[in-house]
Amino acid sequence: MAEDPVHDGKRFDPMEPWKGVRDIYLDAWGKTMVDMVNSEAYAQATGAVLDTYLTVSAPFREAVEKAMLKTLEQLAMPSRADVVSIAGRMTNIEMRLDDLDAKLDGIQRLIVQAGTAPLAEPRPAHQRSKPPASKKTSSAKKAKRGKK
């Protein structure tokens, strides 16, 4: 059996010239397409096609949205607007929880600082100030009289 021809340590591949031609061809097309897509004329043409498509498809899109909303309602499933509303509420709750957490951290810090401060000696009972006696207003007396 005859050995395959070898050139510079590589076997001869009959497809190699075709691969080279293919690579050159693809490079040329790639450069041409990049030049064409980056042109102002292409941008205007694409914009016109897109505007026409959006104008024509708007009634169909609205009909599909209405049908989807009715279907979701019948299946007792949330719509996009419902999910967005819930997400907004959850974000609001999360922000409030973060604020409460920050306030609690501040309170805890104050408690720790107060715990490290020297405590005042307790005064004897006869020297302690008595809390002021609460005075009932006449309106409170009238309210009590009415409840009899």
Secondary structure, DSSP 4 states (H G I P E B T S, - for coil): -PPPPEETTEE--TTHHHHHHHHHHHHHHHHHHHHHHTSHHHHHHHHHHHHHHHHHHHHHHHHHHHHHHHHHHHTT---HHHHHHHHHHHHHHHHHHHHHHHHHHHHHHHHHHHHHSPPPPPPPGGGSPPPPPPPPPHHHHHHHHHT-
